[in-house]
Protein backbone atom coordinates (compact mmCIF):
# COMPACT_ATOMS: atom_id res chain seq x y z
CA UNK A 1 0.00 0.00 0.00
CA UNK A 2 1.48 3.33 -1.03
CA UNK A 3 0.36 6.82 -0.07
CA UNK A 4 -0.15 9.55 -2.63
CA UNK A 5 1.30 12.80 -1.28
CA UNK A 6 -0.57 14.90 -3.80
CA UNK A 7 -4.08 13.71 -3.07
CA UNK A 8 -3.71 12.20 0.38
CA UNK A 9 -5.60 9.16 -0.89
CA UNK A 10 -4.41 5.59 -0.81
CA UNK A 11 -3.24 3.42 -3.66
CA UNK A 12 -3.93 -0.29 -3.23
CA UNK A 13 -3.25 -3.44 -5.17
CA UNK A 14 -5.25 -6.60 -4.54
CA UNK A 15 -4.56 -10.34 -4.83
CA UNK A 16 -0.81 -9.77 -5.00
CA UNK A 17 0.59 -10.95 -1.66
CA UNK A 18 2.80 -13.98 -2.41
CA UNK A 19 3.46 -14.87 1.23
CA UNK A 20 -0.24 -14.93 2.07
CA UNK A 21 -1.07 -16.79 -1.14
CA UNK A 22 1.44 -19.59 -0.56
CA UNK A 23 0.60 -19.91 3.13
CA UNK A 24 -3.08 -20.36 2.29
CA UNK A 25 -2.31 -22.72 -0.60
CA UNK A 26 -0.13 -25.06 1.48
CA UNK A 27 -2.67 -24.97 4.31
CA UNK A 28 -5.33 -26.15 1.86
CA UNK A 29 -3.37 -29.37 1.42
CA UNK A 30 -3.92 -30.26 5.08
CA UNK A 31 -7.71 -30.58 4.88
CA UNK A 32 -9.22 -33.93 3.80
CA UNK A 33 -10.81 -33.67 0.37
CA UNK A 34 -13.92 -35.53 1.51
CA UNK A 35 -14.90 -32.49 3.58
CA UNK A 36 -15.12 -30.40 0.43
CA UNK A 37 -16.78 -33.08 -1.69
CA UNK A 38 -19.62 -33.17 0.84
CA UNK A 39 -20.04 -29.40 0.44
CA UNK A 40 -20.20 -29.32 -3.37
CA UNK A 41 -23.98 -29.40 -3.74
CA UNK A 42 -24.39 -26.66 -1.13
CA UNK A 43 -21.77 -24.50 -2.86
CA UNK A 44 -23.46 -24.92 -6.24
CA UNK A 45 -26.87 -24.12 -4.78
CA UNK A 46 -25.57 -20.60 -4.12
CA UNK A 47 -25.84 -20.02 -7.88
CA UNK A 48 -29.56 -19.50 -7.35
CA UNK A 49 -28.74 -16.07 -5.88
CA UNK A 50 -27.48 -14.84 -9.25
CA UNK A 51 -28.94 -14.08 -12.66
CA UNK A 52 -29.11 -17.48 -14.41
CA UNK A 53 -28.27 -15.88 -17.76
CA UNK A 54 -25.04 -14.44 -16.33
CA UNK A 55 -24.12 -17.86 -14.93
CA UNK A 56 -24.99 -19.66 -18.16
CA UNK A 57 -23.18 -17.18 -20.42
CA UNK A 58 -19.91 -17.21 -18.50
CA UNK A 59 -19.98 -20.98 -17.86
CA UNK A 60 -20.47 -21.77 -21.53
CA UNK A 61 -17.83 -19.24 -22.50
CA UNK A 62 -15.18 -20.90 -20.34
CA UNK A 63 -16.30 -24.45 -21.04
CA UNK A 64 -17.66 -24.95 -24.56
CA UNK A 65 -17.79 -28.75 -24.37
CA UNK A 66 -20.97 -30.60 -25.24
CA UNK A 67 -21.74 -34.30 -25.32
CA UNK A 68 -19.27 -36.94 -24.18
CA UNK A 69 -15.61 -36.89 -25.22
CA UNK A 70 -13.60 -39.74 -23.67
CA UNK A 71 -9.95 -38.89 -22.96
CA UNK A 72 -7.55 -40.97 -25.00
CA UNK A 73 -4.32 -42.52 -23.83
CA UNK A 74 -3.60 -42.67 -20.11
CA UNK A 75 -4.89 -39.40 -18.66
CA UNK A 76 -4.05 -38.50 -15.06
CA UNK A 77 -6.63 -38.48 -12.30
CA UNK A 78 -7.29 -35.53 -10.04
CA UNK A 79 -5.89 -37.48 -7.12
CA UNK A 80 -2.62 -38.27 -8.90
CA UNK A 81 -1.68 -34.61 -9.14
CA UNK A 82 1.07 -33.50 -6.77
CA UNK A 83 2.71 -30.15 -6.10
CA UNK A 84 5.20 -29.66 -8.96
CA UNK A 85 8.65 -28.12 -8.65
CA UNK A 86 7.70 -25.50 -11.24
CA UNK A 87 4.38 -23.82 -12.00
CA UNK A 88 3.15 -24.39 -8.46
CA UNK A 89 0.55 -21.64 -8.80
CA UNK A 90 -1.25 -23.57 -11.53
CA UNK A 91 -1.54 -26.59 -9.26
CA UNK A 92 -2.67 -24.53 -6.26
CA UNK A 93 -5.23 -22.52 -8.21
CA UNK A 94 -6.78 -25.63 -9.69
CA UNK A 95 -6.66 -27.63 -6.46
CA UNK A 96 -8.64 -24.91 -4.67
CA UNK A 97 -11.67 -26.11 -6.67
CA UNK A 98 -10.78 -29.60 -7.92
CA UNK A 99 -10.74 -30.87 -4.30
CA UNK A 100 -14.55 -30.65 -4.40
CA UNK A 101 -14.61 -33.55 -6.90
CA UNK A 102 -13.89 -37.28 -6.86
CA UNK A 103 -10.08 -37.72 -6.98
CA UNK A 104 -10.52 -40.72 -9.31
CA UNK A 105 -11.92 -38.52 -12.11
CA UNK A 106 -9.72 -38.15 -15.18
CA UNK A 107 -8.67 -34.72 -16.40
CA UNK A 108 -6.48 -33.19 -19.07
CA UNK A 109 -4.13 -30.31 -18.26
CA UNK A 110 -2.13 -27.84 -20.32
CA UNK A 111 -0.54 -25.42 -17.88
CA UNK A 112 1.61 -22.40 -18.72
CA UNK A 113 1.27 -19.72 -21.40
CA UNK A 114 -0.82 -21.85 -23.74
CA UNK A 115 -1.26 -20.45 -27.26
CA UNK A 116 -2.58 -23.60 -28.92
CA UNK A 117 -5.71 -25.72 -28.54
CA UNK A 118 -5.08 -29.17 -26.96
CA UNK A 119 -5.92 -32.26 -29.02
CA UNK A 120 -8.39 -33.38 -26.35
CA UNK A 121 -10.32 -31.46 -23.65
CA UNK A 122 -7.94 -29.95 -21.11
CA UNK A 123 -7.90 -27.27 -18.45
CA UNK A 124 -5.89 -24.21 -19.47
CA UNK A 125 -5.11 -20.69 -18.30
CA UNK A 126 -5.11 -19.25 -21.81
CA UNK A 127 -6.31 -20.11 -25.29
CA UNK A 128 -6.50 -18.58 -28.80
CA UNK A 129 -9.62 -16.49 -29.36
CA UNK A 130 -10.03 -17.32 -33.04
CA UNK A 131 -11.02 -20.69 -34.44
CA UNK A 132 -12.40 -23.75 -32.69
CA UNK A 133 -11.08 -23.57 -29.13
CA UNK A 134 -13.62 -25.97 -27.59
CA UNK A 135 -10.98 -28.31 -26.15
CA UNK A 136 -9.48 -25.41 -24.19
CA UNK A 137 -11.45 -25.29 -20.93
CA UNK A 138 -10.50 -22.09 -19.15
CA UNK A 139 -9.94 -21.91 -15.41
CA UNK A 140 -8.86 -18.95 -13.30
CA UNK A 141 -5.20 -19.95 -13.10
CA UNK A 142 -2.13 -17.94 -12.08
CA UNK A 143 -4.61 -15.49 -10.58
CA UNK A 144 -2.15 -13.96 -8.12
CA UNK A 145 -0.23 -12.49 -11.06
CA UNK A 146 -3.07 -11.83 -13.47
CA UNK A 147 -6.02 -10.74 -11.32
CA UNK A 148 -4.48 -7.73 -9.65
CA UNK A 149 -6.90 -4.81 -9.30
CA UNK A 150 -6.11 -1.35 -7.97
CA UNK A 151 -7.63 1.84 -6.62
CA UNK A 152 -6.24 4.76 -8.60
CA UNK A 153 -5.86 8.02 -6.64
CA UNK A 154 -5.11 10.13 -9.73
CA UNK A 155 -8.08 11.43 -11.73
CA UNK A 156 -7.89 11.28 -15.51
CA UNK A 157 -7.69 15.07 -15.90
CA UNK A 158 -4.62 15.23 -13.63
CA UNK A 159 -2.69 12.65 -15.63
CA UNK A 160 -0.11 13.48 -18.29
CA UNK A 161 -1.07 13.31 -21.98
CA UNK A 162 1.30 10.40 -22.53
CA UNK A 163 1.22 6.70 -23.36
CA UNK A 164 3.48 4.80 -20.99
CA UNK A 165 4.87 1.41 -21.92
CA UNK A 166 7.54 -0.21 -19.75
CA UNK A 167 7.79 -3.93 -20.37
CA UNK A 168 9.89 -6.97 -21.19
CA UNK A 169 10.64 -6.56 -24.91
CA UNK A 170 11.52 -9.76 -26.71
CA UNK A 171 8.58 -10.84 -28.85
CA UNK A 172 8.61 -9.50 -32.46
CA UNK A 173 5.38 -7.51 -32.06
CA UNK A 174 6.77 -5.69 -29.03
CA UNK A 175 10.05 -5.02 -30.83
CA UNK A 176 8.08 -3.57 -33.75
CA UNK A 177 6.24 -1.16 -31.46
CA UNK A 178 9.50 0.09 -29.97
CA UNK A 179 11.04 0.52 -33.42
CA UNK A 180 8.13 2.67 -34.51
CA UNK A 181 7.42 4.71 -31.40
CA UNK A 182 10.39 4.73 -29.00
CA UNK A 183 11.14 8.37 -29.90
CA UNK A 184 7.47 9.37 -30.20
CA UNK A 185 6.88 12.53 -28.10
CA UNK A 186 3.44 11.17 -27.15
CA UNK A 187 5.06 8.13 -25.53
CA UNK A 188 7.26 7.25 -22.58
CA UNK A 189 8.64 3.84 -23.48
CA UNK A 190 11.32 1.48 -22.29
CA UNK A 191 12.28 -2.17 -22.12
CA UNK A 192 13.06 -3.52 -18.67
CA UNK A 193 15.24 -6.44 -19.83
CA UNK A 194 18.89 -6.47 -20.92
CA UNK A 195 20.97 -8.84 -23.02
CA UNK A 196 19.25 -8.07 -26.33
CA UNK A 197 20.30 -6.51 -29.62
CA UNK A 198 18.20 -3.48 -28.67
CA UNK A 199 19.47 -2.66 -25.18
CA UNK A 200 19.45 1.02 -26.15
CA UNK A 201 15.74 0.92 -25.28
CA UNK A 202 16.51 -0.11 -21.71
CA UNK A 203 14.86 1.81 -18.88
CA UNK A 204 14.68 0.81 -15.19
CA UNK A 205 11.47 -0.87 -14.14
CA UNK A 206 8.91 1.46 -12.54
CA UNK A 207 6.04 0.81 -10.15
CA UNK A 208 2.37 0.54 -11.03
CA UNK A 209 1.88 3.76 -9.08
CA UNK A 210 4.24 5.62 -11.43
CA UNK A 211 2.32 4.31 -14.44
CA UNK A 212 -0.82 5.97 -13.13
CA UNK A 213 0.50 9.47 -13.76
CA UNK A 214 -0.21 8.90 -17.46
CA UNK A 215 -3.56 8.89 -19.27
CA UNK A 216 -2.72 5.93 -21.50
CA UNK A 217 -1.00 2.62 -20.69
CA UNK A 218 0.29 0.24 -23.36
CA UNK A 219 -0.99 -3.32 -22.86
CA UNK A 220 0.55 -5.37 -25.66
CA UNK A 221 0.23 -9.15 -25.44
CA UNK A 222 3.31 -11.06 -24.32
CA UNK A 223 3.65 -14.83 -24.69
CA UNK A 224 -0.14 -14.99 -24.48
CA UNK A 225 -2.30 -12.27 -22.92
CA UNK A 226 -1.24 -8.89 -21.55
CA UNK A 227 -0.81 -9.52 -17.83
CA UNK A 228 -1.22 -5.83 -17.00
CA UNK A 229 -4.60 -5.46 -18.72
CA UNK A 230 -6.62 -6.25 -15.58
CA UNK A 231 -5.04 -3.66 -13.30
CA UNK A 232 -4.96 -1.08 -16.09
CA UNK A 233 -8.69 -1.46 -16.72
CA UNK A 234 -9.35 -1.06 -12.99
CA UNK A 235 -7.38 2.20 -12.94
CA UNK A 236 -8.22 5.73 -14.04
CA UNK A 237 -5.99 5.37 -17.10
CA UNK A 238 -6.91 3.68 -20.40
CA UNK A 239 -5.49 0.49 -21.88
CA UNK A 240 -4.15 0.87 -25.43
CA UNK A 241 -3.69 -2.25 -27.58
CA UNK A 242 -4.60 -4.02 -30.82
CA UNK A 243 -7.41 -6.56 -30.86
CA UNK A 244 -6.41 -9.38 -28.46
CA UNK A 245 -5.63 -12.78 -29.96
CA UNK A 246 -5.57 -14.80 -26.71
CA UNK A 247 -7.90 -14.94 -23.75
CA UNK A 248 -8.08 -16.15 -20.15
CA UNK A 249 -10.71 -16.18 -17.38
CA UNK A 250 -10.86 -12.41 -18.00
CA UNK A 251 -12.66 -13.15 -21.29
CA UNK A 252 -10.47 -10.84 -23.36
CA UNK A 253 -12.44 -11.94 -26.42
CA UNK A 254 -15.51 -10.20 -24.98
CA UNK A 255 -13.84 -6.78 -24.73
CA UNK A 256 -15.22 -4.15 -27.12
CA UNK A 257 -12.71 -1.93 -28.99
CA UNK A 258 -12.92 1.79 -28.20
CA UNK A 259 -15.47 0.95 -25.52
CA UNK A 260 -13.42 -0.95 -22.92
CA UNK A 261 -10.00 0.05 -24.29
CA UNK A 262 -8.44 2.12 -27.08
CA UNK A 263 -7.86 -0.10 -30.10
CA UNK A 264 -4.87 0.49 -32.36
CA UNK A 265 -3.94 -1.29 -35.57
CA UNK A 266 -1.60 -4.30 -35.45
CA UNK A 267 1.06 -2.32 -37.29
CA UNK A 268 0.63 0.54 -34.77
CA UNK A 269 0.27 3.05 -37.62
CA UNK A 270 -2.70 4.91 -36.10
CA UNK A 271 -1.30 5.38 -32.60
CA UNK A 272 -0.85 9.17 -32.83
CA UNK A 273 -4.31 9.70 -34.27
CA UNK A 274 -5.98 7.62 -31.55
CA UNK A 275 -4.09 9.24 -28.67
CA UNK A 276 -4.70 12.75 -29.95
CA UNK A 277 -8.39 12.05 -30.41
CA UNK A 278 -8.88 11.03 -26.78
CA UNK A 279 -6.64 13.86 -25.53
CA UNK A 280 -8.90 16.30 -27.43
CA UNK A 281 -12.08 14.47 -26.33
CA UNK A 282 -11.67 13.74 -22.61
CA UNK A 283 -15.38 12.95 -22.20
CA UNK A 284 -14.97 10.05 -24.62
CA UNK A 285 -11.93 8.89 -22.66
CA UNK A 286 -13.76 9.03 -19.34
CA UNK A 287 -16.56 6.96 -20.88
CA UNK A 288 -14.06 4.21 -21.73
CA UNK A 289 -12.77 4.25 -18.16
CA UNK A 290 -16.33 3.95 -16.85
CA UNK A 291 -17.04 1.00 -19.16
CA UNK A 292 -13.78 -0.70 -18.15
CA UNK A 293 -14.66 -0.40 -14.47
CA UNK A 294 -18.08 -1.91 -15.08
CA UNK A 295 -16.44 -4.84 -16.87
CA UNK A 296 -13.97 -5.37 -14.01
CA UNK A 297 -16.78 -5.38 -11.45
CA UNK A 298 -17.94 -8.92 -12.31
CA UNK A 299 -14.55 -10.36 -11.30
CA UNK A 300 -14.58 -8.73 -7.86
CA UNK A 301 -17.40 -10.98 -6.60
CA UNK A 302 -15.43 -13.79 -4.95
CA UNK A 303 -18.52 -15.92 -4.28
CA UNK A 304 -19.62 -15.81 -7.90
CA UNK A 305 -16.08 -16.53 -9.09
CA UNK A 306 -16.01 -19.64 -6.89
CA UNK A 307 -19.40 -20.84 -8.13
CA UNK A 308 -18.35 -20.43 -11.76
CA UNK A 309 -15.07 -22.25 -11.16
CA UNK A 310 -16.90 -25.21 -9.65
CA UNK A 311 -19.46 -25.23 -12.47
CA UNK A 312 -16.73 -25.23 -15.13
CA UNK A 313 -15.19 -28.30 -13.48
CA UNK A 314 -18.53 -30.03 -13.03
CA UNK A 315 -19.47 -29.49 -16.68
CA UNK A 316 -16.12 -30.95 -17.75
CA UNK A 317 -16.62 -34.12 -15.70
CA UNK A 318 -20.35 -34.56 -16.27
C-alpha positions as CSV (number, residue, x, y, z in Angstrom):
1,X,0.0,0.0,0.0
2,X,1.5,3.3,-1.0
3,X,0.4,6.8,-0.1
4,X,-0.2,9.5,-2.6
5,X,1.3,12.8,-1.3
6,X,-0.6,14.9,-3.8
7,X,-4.1,13.7,-3.1
8,X,-3.7,12.2,0.4
9,X,-5.6,9.2,-0.9
10,X,-4.4,5.6,-0.8
11,X,-3.2,3.4,-3.7
12,X,-3.9,-0.3,-3.2
13,X,-3.3,-3.4,-5.2
14,X,-5.3,-6.6,-4.5
15,X,-4.6,-10.3,-4.8
16,X,-0.8,-9.8,-5.0
17,X,0.6,-10.9,-1.7
18,X,2.8,-14.0,-2.4
19,X,3.5,-14.9,1.2
20,X,-0.2,-14.9,2.1
21,X,-1.1,-16.8,-1.1
22,X,1.4,-19.6,-0.6
23,X,0.6,-19.9,3.1
24,X,-3.1,-20.4,2.3
25,X,-2.3,-22.7,-0.6
26,X,-0.1,-25.1,1.5
27,X,-2.7,-25.0,4.3
28,X,-5.3,-26.1,1.9
29,X,-3.4,-29.4,1.4
30,X,-3.9,-30.3,5.1
31,X,-7.7,-30.6,4.9
32,X,-9.2,-33.9,3.8
33,X,-10.8,-33.7,0.4
34,X,-13.9,-35.5,1.5
35,X,-14.9,-32.5,3.6
36,X,-15.1,-30.4,0.4
37,X,-16.8,-33.1,-1.7
38,X,-19.6,-33.2,0.8
39,X,-20.0,-29.4,0.4
40,X,-20.2,-29.3,-3.4
41,X,-24.0,-29.4,-3.7
42,X,-24.4,-26.7,-1.1
43,X,-21.8,-24.5,-2.9
44,X,-23.5,-24.9,-6.2
45,X,-26.9,-24.1,-4.8
46,X,-25.6,-20.6,-4.1
47,X,-25.8,-20.0,-7.9
48,X,-29.6,-19.5,-7.3
49,X,-28.7,-16.1,-5.9
50,X,-27.5,-14.8,-9.3
51,X,-28.9,-14.1,-12.7
52,X,-29.1,-17.5,-14.4
53,X,-28.3,-15.9,-17.8
54,X,-25.0,-14.4,-16.3
55,X,-24.1,-17.9,-14.9
56,X,-25.0,-19.7,-18.2
57,X,-23.2,-17.2,-20.4
58,X,-19.9,-17.2,-18.5
59,X,-20.0,-21.0,-17.9
60,X,-20.5,-21.8,-21.5
61,X,-17.8,-19.2,-22.5
62,X,-15.2,-20.9,-20.3
63,X,-16.3,-24.5,-21.0
64,X,-17.7,-25.0,-24.6
65,X,-17.8,-28.7,-24.4
66,X,-21.0,-30.6,-25.2
67,X,-21.7,-34.3,-25.3
68,X,-19.3,-36.9,-24.2
69,X,-15.6,-36.9,-25.2
70,X,-13.6,-39.7,-23.7
71,X,-10.0,-38.9,-23.0
72,X,-7.5,-41.0,-25.0
73,X,-4.3,-42.5,-23.8
74,X,-3.6,-42.7,-20.1
75,X,-4.9,-39.4,-18.7
76,X,-4.0,-38.5,-15.1
77,X,-6.6,-38.5,-12.3
78,X,-7.3,-35.5,-10.0
79,X,-5.9,-37.5,-7.1
80,X,-2.6,-38.3,-8.9
81,X,-1.7,-34.6,-9.1
82,X,1.1,-33.5,-6.8
83,X,2.7,-30.2,-6.1
84,X,5.2,-29.7,-9.0
85,X,8.7,-28.1,-8.6
86,X,7.7,-25.5,-11.2
87,X,4.4,-23.8,-12.0
88,X,3.2,-24.4,-8.5
89,X,0.5,-21.6,-8.8
90,X,-1.3,-23.6,-11.5
91,X,-1.5,-26.6,-9.3
92,X,-2.7,-24.5,-6.3
93,X,-5.2,-22.5,-8.2
94,X,-6.8,-25.6,-9.7
95,X,-6.7,-27.6,-6.5
96,X,-8.6,-24.9,-4.7
97,X,-11.7,-26.1,-6.7
98,X,-10.8,-29.6,-7.9
99,X,-10.7,-30.9,-4.3
100,X,-14.5,-30.6,-4.4
101,X,-14.6,-33.6,-6.9
102,X,-13.9,-37.3,-6.9
103,X,-10.1,-37.7,-7.0
104,X,-10.5,-40.7,-9.3
105,X,-11.9,-38.5,-12.1
106,X,-9.7,-38.1,-15.2
107,X,-8.7,-34.7,-16.4
108,X,-6.5,-33.2,-19.1
109,X,-4.1,-30.3,-18.3
110,X,-2.1,-27.8,-20.3
111,X,-0.5,-25.4,-17.9
112,X,1.6,-22.4,-18.7
113,X,1.3,-19.7,-21.4
114,X,-0.8,-21.8,-23.7
115,X,-1.3,-20.4,-27.3
116,X,-2.6,-23.6,-28.9
117,X,-5.7,-25.7,-28.5
118,X,-5.1,-29.2,-27.0
119,X,-5.9,-32.3,-29.0
120,X,-8.4,-33.4,-26.4
121,X,-10.3,-31.5,-23.6
122,X,-7.9,-29.9,-21.1
123,X,-7.9,-27.3,-18.5
124,X,-5.9,-24.2,-19.5
125,X,-5.1,-20.7,-18.3
126,X,-5.1,-19.3,-21.8
127,X,-6.3,-20.1,-25.3
128,X,-6.5,-18.6,-28.8
129,X,-9.6,-16.5,-29.4
130,X,-10.0,-17.3,-33.0
131,X,-11.0,-20.7,-34.4
132,X,-12.4,-23.8,-32.7
133,X,-11.1,-23.6,-29.1
134,X,-13.6,-26.0,-27.6
135,X,-11.0,-28.3,-26.2
136,X,-9.5,-25.4,-24.2
137,X,-11.5,-25.3,-20.9
138,X,-10.5,-22.1,-19.2
139,X,-9.9,-21.9,-15.4
140,X,-8.9,-18.9,-13.3
141,X,-5.2,-19.9,-13.1
142,X,-2.1,-17.9,-12.1
143,X,-4.6,-15.5,-10.6
144,X,-2.1,-14.0,-8.1
145,X,-0.2,-12.5,-11.1
146,X,-3.1,-11.8,-13.5
147,X,-6.0,-10.7,-11.3
148,X,-4.5,-7.7,-9.7
149,X,-6.9,-4.8,-9.3
150,X,-6.1,-1.3,-8.0
151,X,-7.6,1.8,-6.6
152,X,-6.2,4.8,-8.6
153,X,-5.9,8.0,-6.6
154,X,-5.1,10.1,-9.7
155,X,-8.1,11.4,-11.7
156,X,-7.9,11.3,-15.5
157,X,-7.7,15.1,-15.9
158,X,-4.6,15.2,-13.6
159,X,-2.7,12.6,-15.6
160,X,-0.1,13.5,-18.3
161,X,-1.1,13.3,-22.0
162,X,1.3,10.4,-22.5
163,X,1.2,6.7,-23.4
164,X,3.5,4.8,-21.0
165,X,4.9,1.4,-21.9
166,X,7.5,-0.2,-19.8
167,X,7.8,-3.9,-20.4
168,X,9.9,-7.0,-21.2
169,X,10.6,-6.6,-24.9
170,X,11.5,-9.8,-26.7
171,X,8.6,-10.8,-28.8
172,X,8.6,-9.5,-32.5
173,X,5.4,-7.5,-32.1
174,X,6.8,-5.7,-29.0
175,X,10.0,-5.0,-30.8
176,X,8.1,-3.6,-33.7
177,X,6.2,-1.2,-31.5
178,X,9.5,0.1,-30.0
179,X,11.0,0.5,-33.4
180,X,8.1,2.7,-34.5
181,X,7.4,4.7,-31.4
182,X,10.4,4.7,-29.0
183,X,11.1,8.4,-29.9
184,X,7.5,9.4,-30.2
185,X,6.9,12.5,-28.1
186,X,3.4,11.2,-27.1
187,X,5.1,8.1,-25.5
188,X,7.3,7.2,-22.6
189,X,8.6,3.8,-23.5
190,X,11.3,1.5,-22.3
191,X,12.3,-2.2,-22.1
192,X,13.1,-3.5,-18.7
193,X,15.2,-6.4,-19.8
194,X,18.9,-6.5,-20.9
195,X,21.0,-8.8,-23.0
196,X,19.3,-8.1,-26.3
197,X,20.3,-6.5,-29.6
198,X,18.2,-3.5,-28.7
199,X,19.5,-2.7,-25.2
200,X,19.4,1.0,-26.2
201,X,15.7,0.9,-25.3
202,X,16.5,-0.1,-21.7
203,X,14.9,1.8,-18.9
204,X,14.7,0.8,-15.2
205,X,11.5,-0.9,-14.1
206,X,8.9,1.5,-12.5
207,X,6.0,0.8,-10.1
208,X,2.4,0.5,-11.0
209,X,1.9,3.8,-9.1
210,X,4.2,5.6,-11.4
211,X,2.3,4.3,-14.4
212,X,-0.8,6.0,-13.1
213,X,0.5,9.5,-13.8
214,X,-0.2,8.9,-17.5
215,X,-3.6,8.9,-19.3
216,X,-2.7,5.9,-21.5
217,X,-1.0,2.6,-20.7
218,X,0.3,0.2,-23.4
219,X,-1.0,-3.3,-22.9
220,X,0.6,-5.4,-25.7
221,X,0.2,-9.1,-25.4
222,X,3.3,-11.1,-24.3
223,X,3.7,-14.8,-24.7
224,X,-0.1,-15.0,-24.5
225,X,-2.3,-12.3,-22.9
226,X,-1.2,-8.9,-21.6
227,X,-0.8,-9.5,-17.8
228,X,-1.2,-5.8,-17.0
229,X,-4.6,-5.5,-18.7
230,X,-6.6,-6.3,-15.6
231,X,-5.0,-3.7,-13.3
232,X,-5.0,-1.1,-16.1
233,X,-8.7,-1.5,-16.7
234,X,-9.4,-1.1,-13.0
235,X,-7.4,2.2,-12.9
236,X,-8.2,5.7,-14.0
237,X,-6.0,5.4,-17.1
238,X,-6.9,3.7,-20.4
239,X,-5.5,0.5,-21.9
240,X,-4.2,0.9,-25.4
241,X,-3.7,-2.2,-27.6
242,X,-4.6,-4.0,-30.8
243,X,-7.4,-6.6,-30.9
244,X,-6.4,-9.4,-28.5
245,X,-5.6,-12.8,-30.0
246,X,-5.6,-14.8,-26.7
247,X,-7.9,-14.9,-23.7
248,X,-8.1,-16.2,-20.1
249,X,-10.7,-16.2,-17.4
250,X,-10.9,-12.4,-18.0
251,X,-12.7,-13.2,-21.3
252,X,-10.5,-10.8,-23.4
253,X,-12.4,-11.9,-26.4
254,X,-15.5,-10.2,-25.0
255,X,-13.8,-6.8,-24.7
256,X,-15.2,-4.2,-27.1
257,X,-12.7,-1.9,-29.0
258,X,-12.9,1.8,-28.2
259,X,-15.5,0.9,-25.5
260,X,-13.4,-1.0,-22.9
261,X,-10.0,0.1,-24.3
262,X,-8.4,2.1,-27.1
263,X,-7.9,-0.1,-30.1
264,X,-4.9,0.5,-32.4
265,X,-3.9,-1.3,-35.6
266,X,-1.6,-4.3,-35.5
267,X,1.1,-2.3,-37.3
268,X,0.6,0.5,-34.8
269,X,0.3,3.0,-37.6
270,X,-2.7,4.9,-36.1
271,X,-1.3,5.4,-32.6
272,X,-0.8,9.2,-32.8
273,X,-4.3,9.7,-34.3
274,X,-6.0,7.6,-31.5
275,X,-4.1,9.2,-28.7
276,X,-4.7,12.8,-29.9
277,X,-8.4,12.0,-30.4
278,X,-8.9,11.0,-26.8
279,X,-6.6,13.9,-25.5
280,X,-8.9,16.3,-27.4
281,X,-12.1,14.5,-26.3
282,X,-11.7,13.7,-22.6
283,X,-15.4,13.0,-22.2
284,X,-15.0,10.1,-24.6
285,X,-11.9,8.9,-22.7
286,X,-13.8,9.0,-19.3
287,X,-16.6,7.0,-20.9
288,X,-14.1,4.2,-21.7
289,X,-12.8,4.3,-18.2
290,X,-16.3,3.9,-16.8
291,X,-17.0,1.0,-19.2
292,X,-13.8,-0.7,-18.2
293,X,-14.7,-0.4,-14.5
294,X,-18.1,-1.9,-15.1
295,X,-16.4,-4.8,-16.9
296,X,-14.0,-5.4,-14.0
297,X,-16.8,-5.4,-11.4
298,X,-17.9,-8.9,-12.3
299,X,-14.6,-10.4,-11.3
300,X,-14.6,-8.7,-7.9
301,X,-17.4,-11.0,-6.6
302,X,-15.4,-13.8,-4.9
303,X,-18.5,-15.9,-4.3
304,X,-19.6,-15.8,-7.9
305,X,-16.1,-16.5,-9.1
306,X,-16.0,-19.6,-6.9
307,X,-19.4,-20.8,-8.1
308,X,-18.3,-20.4,-11.8
309,X,-15.1,-22.3,-11.2
310,X,-16.9,-25.2,-9.6
311,X,-19.5,-25.2,-12.5
312,X,-16.7,-25.2,-15.1
313,X,-15.2,-28.3,-13.5
314,X,-18.5,-30.0,-13.0
315,X,-19.5,-29.5,-16.7
316,X,-16.1,-30.9,-17.7
317,X,-16.6,-34.1,-15.7
318,X,-20.4,-34.6,-16.3
